[in-house]
Amino acid sequence: MDRHLFFDLDRTLWDFDKNSENALKSIFQSTQSIHHLPSFHKFHQTYKDVNANLWKKYGKGKISKDELRITRFQKTFLKFGLNNKELNQHFEDEYIRISPLQTELFPNTIETLEALKKEGYSMHIITNGFKEVQLTKLSNSNLKPFFNIIVSSEEIDINKPDIRIFQHAMTLANATPNHSVMIGDDMNIDVLGAERAGMFGIHFDPKKDLRRKSNDFRIRNINELPELLPWIFNKN
């Protein structure tokens, strides 16, 4: 029996929050004295709020990739009374360059993927991130060899949780819904989206942000997968 695992990347395997903070801190520290920037903590909290709001709009198709990239630092600095195009562009260029090179993964990621590969699972990526950025992350973090199919929403102009991106990925992987499991950190975008496409969804929730329901599967550590997956596939 073919068994296919589809993973989200950011905040599921690749620790987006740690990697983003490390990249931003490096840029901030090299620029702070020149532009009299606020404390990094204030800047970072503001940026996270601005960026999260823009990503929600991008996910709903309300703004483009270019608009997201152009405005995220602009809107952040405007909240501190800074309107400097050169500063905005510098942060954007450096963030795009430095962030994907970061390599922080969630605990036990590599070991678990190695175990799953040995057990014969076919593994793939479905991400709402930008294609070139995600490929860089996968390569620099030594994740790319584990995955057969890598689907980004940017390639097909369809974002999760639209069922068509899951269907597209399954078609490329020659997988059927009842032999496919999606693992991701976002209950609505990853898990429920996949389940609407007929797949089985597993919620990666390391911080226990959501309450457990009686009818869902949730893991706190990626190393819980090898024990859980046989039960799911036998059930299907």
N, C-alpha and C positions, 0 to 999 in steps of 0.2 A: 504494500500500500504506500503510495506517495504521501508524504507528510510535509506540508509547507508552512513555514513560519514567516510572517511579515512583520518587521519591526519598524516602529518610528525611530528616528535618530536622536533629535534634540530632546533632552530631558528624559530619555529612555535608556540610551546607551552612552551617548556623548553628553557629559555634564555641562549643559549650556550655561547655566547660571555661574558656575565657577570659572569656566573658560572666558565668558564674556566679561566678567568682573576683572580677571587678570589682564585681559587685553586693554580694557578701558583704563585701568589703573596705570599701566605702562605709558599710555598716550597722555593721560592727565598729568602725570608727574613730570613729563618732559615739556609740558606746555604751561603749567600752572603759573609760574613766576612771570612769564612773558605777558600773559593776558589777565593776570590778577583774578584767577578763577576762584570759586567758593571751595569749601572743603570737598574732598572726594566723596565722602559719605552723602552729603546733600546732593551733589551732582549725580551720583550713581542712583540714588533713590528716585530722583526726578526723571532721569533718563529711563529707568525701568518702567515707570508709569506711562511716560510718553510712548515708548517703544511698544509696550503691550497693547495700548489703545490702537496704534497704527497697524499692528499685526492683526488685530481683530478685524479692522476695516479691510485689510488686504485679503484675509481669509474669506470675507463675504463678497469680495470682488468690487469693493467700493473705491479702492485706490490701486494704483499700479505699483509694480516693483520699484520703478524709478522714483515715484512720488514718495514711497516709504523711505527710500535711502536718502533722498534729498532733504526731507523735512524732519527726520527724527532728531538730529543734532540741532538743527535750526530751532525747532520748537523747545527743545531742552534749554538751550542757552537763552532764548527769549524770556524764559521764566526767571532768569537771573539778570534781566535787563541788558543782555549782550546780543547785539545784532551785527555779527562780523562774518561775512561770507567766506573769507579766507580761513577763519577758525573752524567754521562748520565743515568746509570742504576738507581741511586737514584731518579732522577727527573721522570723517566718513572714509576717506582714502586709507588712513592708517588702520581703522577698525576692520575694514574689508580685507586688508592685507594681513593683519596680525591675528585676528580672532580665529580664523579657520586653522591656524597653525598650532593652536593650543591642543593639548592631548589628555586633559582630565576626563576619565571615564568613571562611570559608577562602579562601586566595588564589585569584583568578581565577574566583570563583563567578559574579558578575554577568556578566562578559564571556563566560563559557562558556554560561550560560543564554541570553544574547542570541544567540549563534551557533547554538545548538541550535534556538531558536525560528525563526530565519531559515531553517534547513534543513528546517523543517516537522514537527518532532517535537511530539507532544502530550505535555505534561508534567503530572505529578500528584504529590501528597504522600501518603505513608502513614506515620503516626506513632503511637507509643505514648504520646505526651505528652498533656496535658490540653488539650481543645479551645480554650478561651478564651485560654489562655496561648500556644498555638502560633499562633493567628491573630494575636495581638498581635506575636509575633516576626516573622511573615511580613510584616505591614504595616509595622512600624518599620524593617525591614531592606530594604525595597523589593523583596521577593521575591514577594509575592502575585500581581502581574500575570502572572507567568510560568506559573502553574499553573491548570489547569482544574478538577480534582477534588482536594479536600483531605479525607482520611479520617483521623480519629483513633480510636484504640481505645476511648476513653471513650464515643464516640457509639453504638457498636454493642455495647459490652461484650465485645469480643473483642480480645485482644492478639496482636501478632506474637510468635512465629512461626506461630500457628494459621493454616492455609491459608485459613480462611474470611474473614479480613480482606483477604487478597490477592484472593480471588475476588469479594468485595463491591466492592472498588475497581475491579477490571476491569469488573464489571457496570455500575457507575456511569459509567465512562469509555467504555463500549461497545467494550471491547478484548478481544482473544483472547490466550490465553497465549503462543502462538508469535509474536505481534507485540508482546510486552511485556517490558520489561527493568526490573529493580529494582536501584537503586544505594543501598548503605548501608554503614555502618561496622561493623556487627556481623555476623560471618560466620554465626552460628547463627540470630539473630533475623531479619535482613534477607535475607541471601543464600540460605541453605539453606531458610528458610521459603518464600521466593518460588519457589525451584526445585521444592519439593514441590507447589506450586500450578501447576506447568507453565511458569513464567516463566523468563527467563534472569537470572542474578544476577551483579552486578559488586560486588566488595568494595572499598570506599574505605578504604585502610590507609596514611595518610600517614606513620606512624611505623614502618612495617614490623613491626608487632607479631606477625604470624603468618607462618609459613613458607609460601612459595608451593608450591602443589600443581600437578602437571602439567595438571590438568583444570579449573583455575579461572582467572578473570580478576580481576586486582587492579590498582588504580590508586593512585598516591600523590598526584596532583594532579588536581583536577576537570577541568582543561583537556585531559586525555588522552582525554576522552569523544568529542569530535567525530571523532577519527581511528579510535577503536576501534569505535564503534557501527555504522557501515556494514558492517563485516566481520561483526558478530554478526547483523544483520538479513539480510544476504545468505546467511549460513550457514543461518538458519532458513527 
